[in-house]
Amino acid sequence: MEKLFRLRRYVFIMLLCYAVWITLYLLTAWIGALRGPFFDPALPVDAAIPFIPAFFPAYLLAYVIILGLFAIDRSPAFLNRAFGTFIVMNLTAFLLFALFPAMGPARELASEGGTLSLLHAVDSRYNAFPSLHVANPWLVAFLALRSRGLTALSLLFVAVAVLISVSTLFVHQHYVLDALGGFALAVLAMTGMSRVRFGTAPW
């Protein structure tokens, strides 16, 4: 019963993270649109990347990948570190979005209709660098590797992180430099937060 109550507490924290994430995403998108792009991360290679709508379901996985934390380890020691690192990493990204807005790819190719066109219609082009769509799944993969080592579950999360990262390019939501920045952000967050002491009591 105590474990179930503890798990519910972490689920509530996760839902709170989603609410704050959406709020800050919209806020920094507004700031970016107001200020205009600080820089354009487009590289020559980006022009050669085709638009493949079939990758859109993989792209959507980034919105639920944090649920994978509960499959890795449900102990307070792990979840405290995982959520703490996730929060710090995302807040860092939102600060970068606000200070240095980057222009993402144009969305003129999204004429497929349905959810993809809706996403391209409402999604901001200014919260591009570094890509949280890349950073978040890689953070989960790194946490899995640290907690479980080279197991089937850890390798599954690595494969999902690779798939999501590639999908951001093929649905023209991010440039290559955005994806590399997201990967680097996950590495820095994992490395930097590994030195932080987290309690073992449930939040």
ChimeraX attribute file (.defattr): number of C-alpha atoms within 10 A of each C-alpha:
attribute: neighborCount
match mode: 1-to-1
recipient: residues
	/A:1	6
	/A:2	7
	/A:3	12
	/A:4	8
	/A:5	10
	/A:6	17
	/A:7	18
	/A:8	12
	/A:9	14
	/A:10	19
	/A:11	14
	/A:12	12
	/A:13	14
	/A:14	15
	/A:15	12
	/A:16	12
	/A:17	16
	/A:18	15
	/A:19	12
	/A:20	14
	/A:21	16
	/A:22	11
	/A:23	12
	/A:24	18
	/A:25	21
	/A:26	15
	/A:27	15
	/A:28	21
	/A:29	22
	/A:30	16
	/A:31	17
	/A:32	23
	/A:33	16
	/A:34	10
	/A:35	14
	/A:36	14
	/A:37	18
	/A:38	15
	/A:39	13
	/A:40	16
	/A:41	19
	/A:42	17
	/A:43	11
	/A:44	8
	/A:45	9
	/A:46	17
	/A:47	10
	/A:48	8
	/A:49	14
	/A:50	11
	/A:51	15
	/A:52	14
	/A:53	18
	/A:54	11
	/A:55	17
	/A:56	17
	/A:57	13
	/A:58	17
	/A:59	22
	/A:60	15
	/A:61	17
	/A:62	22
	/A:63	13
	/A:64	11
	/A:65	20
	/A:66	19
	/A:67	12
	/A:68	15
	/A:69	17
	/A:70	14
	/A:71	10
	/A:72	20
	/A:73	16
	/A:74	15
	/A:75	15
	/A:76	19
	/A:77	16
	/A:78	20
	/A:79	22
	/A:80	20
	/A:81	20
	/A:82	21
	/A:83	17
	/A:84	14
	/A:85	22
	/A:86	22
	/A:87	16
	/A:88	12
	/A:89	23
	/A:90	21
	/A:91	15
	/A:92	14
	/A:93	22
	/A:94	22
	/A:95	13
	/A:96	17
	/A:97	26
	/A:98	21
	/A:99	14
	/A:100	19
	/A:101	28
	/A:102	24
	/A:103	23
	/A:104	23
	/A:105	20
	/A:106	12
	/A:107	16
	/A:108	10
	/A:109	13
	/A:110	19
	/A:111	12
	/A:112	10
	/A:113	8
	/A:114	9
	/A:115	11
	/A:116	16
	/A:117	17
	/A:118	13
	/A:119	13
	/A:120	19
	/A:121	12
	/A:122	8
	/A:123	15
	/A:124	19
	/A:125	21
	/A:126	27
	/A:127	30
	/A:128	29
	/A:129	28
	/A:130	28
	/A:131	27
	/A:132	26
	/A:133	26
	/A:134	29
	/A:135	30
	/A:136	25
	/A:137	30
	/A:138	29
	/A:139	29
	/A:140	26
	/A:141	27
	/A:142	22
	/A:143	23
	/A:144	25
	/A:145	18
	/A:146	12
	/A:147	14
	/A:148	14
	/A:149	13
	/A:150	12
	/A:151	11
	/A:152	10
	/A:153	17
	/A:154	21
	/A:155	16
	/A:156	14
	/A:157	23
	/A:158	20
	/A:159	15
	/A:160	20
	/A:161	27
	/A:162	15
	/A:163	18
	/A:164	28
	/A:165	28
	/A:166	18
	/A:167	26
	/A:168	24
	/A:169	22
	/A:170	21
	/A:171	24
	/A:172	23
	/A:173	23
	/A:174	29
	/A:175	27
	/A:176	21
	/A:177	18
	/A:178	27
	/A:179	24
	/A:180	17
	/A:181	19
	/A:182	26
	/A:183	24
	/A:184	17
	/A:185	24
	/A:186	27
	/A:187	17
	/A:188	14
	/A:189	20
	/A:190	22
	/A:191	13
	/A:192	12
	/A:193	18
	/A:194	12
	/A:195	8
	/A:196	11
	/A:197	10
	/A:198	16
	/A:199	12
	/A:200	13
	/A:201	10
	/A:202	15
	/A:203	12
